[in-house]
Amino acid sequence: MACNSSTCQSSCFRNEDNINNVGEHPRDTVPIETSKNRTSVEGEQPSPCVKCKTNRTISAVGSPSGENGGDAGKFCGDCFRSNLYGKFRLSVTSHAMIIPSDNVLVAFSGGSASSVVLQFVHEMQHRAQKNFEASRDRSLPVFGVGVAFIDESAVYPVASNKYDKSIQQIKSIVYNLPPPLKPLHIVPITDIYPSDSGGKDRLGKLLDAVNDITGKEDLILHLRMLALQKVASEKGYNKLILGSCTSSIACHVISSIVKGQGYSLSADIQYVDARWEIPVVLPLRDCTAQELNLLCWLDGLKTVELLNSRRAGINSLVSSFVTLLQEENPSRESTIVRTAGKLKAFHFNRIPEINDCDMPLATQRRIKRYNQKPQESISSEFFCPICNSPLDNSELLSLSAHDGSQSSKLNVCCCSSCKFQILPKDPTLMEQFYLLLPQQLVSRPKSSNHGNISLLR
């Protein structure tokens, strides 16, 4: 039906009777101008960066495949990097993750998240070093930084030539950083066992005893953390920095709910986790994987993909599900993390109190302790011996009523998720499974204040 308007710019005709009298391009038909053809025809430049209002956006200059939306279409390269580093810096200072007297260990896997966190920590250290050299009294020390890579080739076999090449790439990434020099610790995951106990064979038998695919993946994750804690303790580090980002935490939130770990969920997703002997901090908690990948592309940060094994358990399904949600709405991951962040945190989700008397006065003035203000939290004194998750009241009641051997007590001490996915279903195999566990795991203090409480005596 004709609109019969003299100002109409659509493809309709003012008089349907004249359809046969017009040519292929009627005079009264004017194509609608879009931003695409307007830019190409009139030569207009794309919209500038929303922050500096001067430079062109990343997507206008050229960005990797699939990165034309989001921050790539809003910021220029410099402003995007400044914005991402600002998120990291705010997390560090707001939660006292790194102070001048610290000696921190960065867990490096070779992926984009660990590459970015290593680069940002290095920049913080480099600036602190410049300030130290420029100061007169030099009373403010510079925090130390080390890097740890956990070698999991005993779990996921890799061709020797590919493994050697990856290790050389990791060494190149770490040692090519400008001064101060950072020690690199390449630690086999089998180091969680004594050197004379056949660690590789014991680890293989332990993983073979777990029939559930998801349970095996989770057990490897727990053993990796145990290896990181071991090297951090032995080498004198007092903080462990992980590259967990918004995307990985969002996947952990969904998978934990599916596995029945809702009670302990809030303990795993906070900025600080001090239930371990060496407190764990997550400075990239507010950064998404898309942002980190884009920064790696912008800065040319090298990544190493040593293990390409495909997962087939709950973790893989959840990861695919969250990826689909993120494609539909780029804020899905942040929404998941923010929603889970409303859960009440545990009392160990903050940096422990520091004895200020042992610190220089300049250090005391600069320490930010926003997270050390009194706040309502959940208190838990007992933890699962395998995954170190806090136990709820029902699990504690069953523990107090049990009296038996160490192997049978292990079944009672564990959280419901580890019982279902990791422990053997046959009670006759429990003793052998217990003997295959690393000694540090079964004898680890189960109190958040690292006292002498032990559930496995």
N, C-alpha and C positions, 0 to 999 in steps of 0.2 A: 504493500500500500504506500502511495507517495506521501511524503511529509508536506509537500507543497510550500516549502519555506525558501525564501530567497537567500537566506544565510546558511542553509544546510551544506555541510561539507562531506556528507556521507556518500555512499555509492548508489543511493536511490535516485529516482527521477521525480521531478516536480509534477510531471503529467504522464501517466502511464500510457496515454494514447500516442506519445511521441517516441515510444521505445524503438519503433521501426525506422524512425526518421533520423536517428542519431548514429554517429559513427562508433568506432570501437572505443574511443576516448571522449565521452561527452564533455562539452565545454563547461558545464556547470558542476562537474565532478572534480573535487580537489582531494588528493590523498591526505589522510591524517598524518600529521607530523609526529614521529616518535623520536625518542632521545637518540636512537641508533642512527636513523637516516638524517636527523638534524645535525648530528656531529659530523657525519661523513659529507653531507652536502654543504653545510655552512662553515665547516672547519672549526667548530667550537671544541675547546679542550675539555677533557673529562673533569668532573668536580675535584677540587683540591682536597688535601688532607683536612679532616675536620678539626685537627688540633692546631697545627701551625698555619693553616690557611694559605700556604705558599707552595709546598712541593706537591707533586702528583702522587696519587695513591699507588699502592703496591700493584694492584690489579691493572692499573693503567700503564705502568712501566713494564709489567710482565711478571707473572707469578706462576708457580708450579700448577700442574693440572689439578682441578678441583678446588683451588684456593682463590677463586675470583670473587667470592662473597665474603661475608663476615668482616673481620678486621682488615683483610686485604683490600676491600673496597672502601674502607674508611680512613686508614692511616697511611702515611708514607713510611718508608723503611725506618728512618730515624725515630719517628714518633712511636711507631709500633714497638720497636725495641725498647725505647724508654718506658713505655707503658708496661711492658711485660717485666722489665727489670724492677719497676716500681712495685708491682705486685709481690715479687720475690722479696724485695727489701722491706716492705711493710710487714710481711709475715715474719721475717727474721727479727726485726726490731720489736714488733708488738708482742712477741712471745719469748723474748730473750733466748732465741735459738743459738746465737753465736755471740760471745762476749770476748773482749780482748785476751783474756787469760786462757781461753779454750784451746784444745787441740782436737780438731774434728776430723772424722773419717768419712769420705764420700764413697758411697757404694756405687760402683760404675759397672754397667752391664753392656755398654756400647750403643744403646738405643738413644733416641732423640731426647728423652726426658733426662737421663743421666748425663748426657753430653751438655745439655743446657745448664743443669744444676752445677756441674763441675765448672763451666765457664763463668757462671755468676758468682760462685764462691771464690774463684780465682780473682775476679775483678774486685770483690770486697777486700780480699787479702792484699791485693796490689795497692788499692787506695789506702788501706791502713798502713802499709809499709811506707808509702810516700809521706803520709802524715807523721809517722814516727821519725822519719829522717829529717823532716822539716821542723819538728818541735825542738825546743831548746833543752828541756830537762829530760826528754825521752822517757818519761815515767809511764806512758801508756803502752803496754806490750802489743805485739802483733800476734794474732791467733795463728796456730799452726794448722796445716791441711795435709792430709794423706789420702790416698786413693786405694780402694780395695776392689779386686775383681775375683769373683768366685768361679772357679773352673768346674763346670758340671759335665765335663766330657765322660766321667765315669757313669753318669746317669743317661746322658744323651750322646751316644757314640758319634764322633765326628772324624772325617778323614784327616789323617795326620798332616797332609800338606795344607788343607784348609784351616786346620787348627793353628798351625805354626804361622800362617799368614795373618790370621785374626789376632793372635797374640802380639805380633810385630806391629800391627796397626794400633792396637791399644797402647803399647809402649810409646809409639810415635805420637799419639794424641796427648798423652800425659806429659812426656818429657819435652815436647815442643812448646809447652806453655811457657810464657815469660817467667822470670824469677818472681818470687822465691820458688826454689825447686821443691817439687812434691814427691815424696816417696810413693812408689807403686808396690802394692802387695798382691801378687797373684797367688791365690790360695785354692788348692783343690778342695772340693766339698768333702772328700774323704778325710780331711784333717780333723773332723769332729771326732774321729776315733784315734786311739793311741797308735803311734807309728809301727809298733810291733804286734798289732792285733789283726792284721789283714783287713784293713778298713774297706778296701774296694769290694772284697768278697762279702763282708758283713753288710755293707750298704746294699749290694745287689740282692742278697737274701731278704733283707728287710723290705725292700720295695716289691719283691716277688710275693711276699706274704700278704700284701695289700691287693685285694681283688678288684676293688672299686677304682675306676679310672680317675674320677674326681678326687677320691681320697688319696690316691698316689700323687697326683699333682699337688694337693695341699700339703702332704707330708714333705715333699721336696721343697716346697716354699718354707716350711717351718725349719727344715734342716739348713737351708740357705741362710736364714736369719741367725740360726745357732752358729754357723761358721763365721758370719760377720761379727757377731758378738764376741766370739773367741779371739779373732784377730784384733779387734778393737781393744779388748781387755789386755791382751799380751803385749801390744805395741804402745800402750799408754795413751790411748785416745779417750776422751770423756764425752763425746757426742757422736752419734751416727746419723748421717744425712742420707735420706733416700730420695729418689726422683719421682715418687708417687704424685700423680697429677689429678686434676678433676676427673678426667676420663677414666683412669684406672680405679679411682675411689668410687665413682658411680657404679662401675661394674661390680666392685666388691660389696657395695650396699645391696644390690639386687641378689647377688649370689649368696650372701650371708643370710638373707631372709629366706631364700629357698632352702638352704641347708639347715635352718632352724637355729641360727646363731644370733637371733634378735637381741638377746640380753647383753651380749658382749659387743654388739655392733658399734655402739658409740665409742668404745675404747679404741677401735682401729682407725677411726676417721678424723681424729683431732689433729691439730698441728703438732702436738707434743705427746709422746708416749713414753713415760718414765717407769713403766712396770719392769722393764729390762734392766740388767745391770748397767749397761751403757744406754742412756736415754736416746730414743729415736725421734727425729724431727722431720717434718714434711714441708719445706719452704715453697714447693710448687703446688700446694694444695689448691690454689685459686687459679691455676693455669690449665688450659685444656690441651689435649694432645695435638689438636689442629694448630694451635698457636705455637707450640713447641716445634712442630714439624716445619712450620713456616719460618720460624727464626733460624732453624738449622739451615734452611735453604738460603735465607738472606745473608747470614754470616759465613756460610760455607763450612759449618761445623761438620766434621766427619763422624759418621756412625758406623758401627760394626755389627753385622748380623751373623753371629756365630752359630746360633741354634735356630733352625727353621722348622722344628718339629711341630706338626699340627696337633692341636688339642681336640679331644672328642668328648669331653665331659661337660658338666654343668657350666664350668667357667667359660668354655668356648661358646656354648649356646647363649649365655648371658651377654658375652662380649658382642656377639652378632646382633642380639636384640637391641642393646644400647646403641650400637652403630646405626641401626635402622631408625631408632628414635631421634638420634642426632641429625640424621639426614632430613627428617621431616621438620624438625625445629632445632636450630643450632643452640638453643638454650636448655635443651633437655638435661644434659649432663649436669650443668650447674644447678638446675632445679632439683635434681635428685640429691645432690650433695647438700644443698641448702636445707632441704626438707629433713634429711637424716641428721644434719647438724643441730636440729632443734631437740634431739634427744639429750637427756641429762648425761653429762660427761662423768667419768670416774675421777677419783681424787688424784690418781697418778697421771692424769692428762695435763700436766704442767711441769715446768722445770722445777726440780727440788730446790729448797731454800739453800742459799750459799752463805758460807761463813765470811761475812764482809771484813772481818778483822784480818784475814789473811791476804786481802787485796790492796793494791795501791789506792790512794784516795782518788786519783784521777779515774781509775776504773769504776769505782763506786758511783761517781757522779754521772757516768755515761751509760750505765746499765739501765735498760728500760724493762720494767717488770709489770707490764699491764696484766699479764696472765697470772700474776702471783697475788692478786687481790683476793680476799676471801670470797668464795662463791659456793653455791649449793652444788653438791656432787654426790655420787654414789661411792660408798666405801666397800671394798672387797679385799679380803686378806688371803684368799685361796684361789689358785689358778690351775687350769688343766695342764698336766705335765707334758703333753705333746704340743699343743698349739698355744699354750700360755694364755688362754682366754679366761677371764674371771668367771667363777662359778656362782650360780644363783643359789637361793636358799634351799630349794628342793634337792639339788645335787649335794649340798653340804650335809643335809639330813641323812641321806643314804650313805655318805662317807663316814659320818660319826657312828652309824649303827653297824658298820662292817668291821670284821676282825678276821683276817686270814693271811695268806701268803702275799709276798710282794707282787707277784704276777696277777693274782686275783684282785688285789687292791688297786692295781693299775686300771682295771676295768671299771672300778667304782670311782676312781679319782678323775677320770677323763670327762670331758663335756659330752653332751648327747651327740653332737656332730661327729666327733672323733670315734665315739663308740660305734656309730652306724657306718661310717665310711672308711675308717682306718684299722681299727682293731679287728682281729680275726673272729669270725662267728663261732668257730669251734673252740670250746673252753680248753681242750687238750693242747691246742697250739699256742695258748696264751703265754706259757712259760718260755717257749722258744722265742716268741716275738719279743718278750721283755728282755731277754738276753741279747738280742740283736740291736736294741736301742743304744744310742750313745750314752756314756756314763754322765756327761754333763747335762743331758736332758732329764734323766731319771733322778739325779741327785740335786738338780737345780732348786734353790730355795723357792718355795711357793708363796712367799710373803712379798708384798709390794715394797716393803721397807728393807728387803734382803736380810731378814733376821735369820734365826736358826730353825724356823718352822719348816718341816719337811713332811710331805704326805707319804713318801715311800721309804719307810724305815723297816 
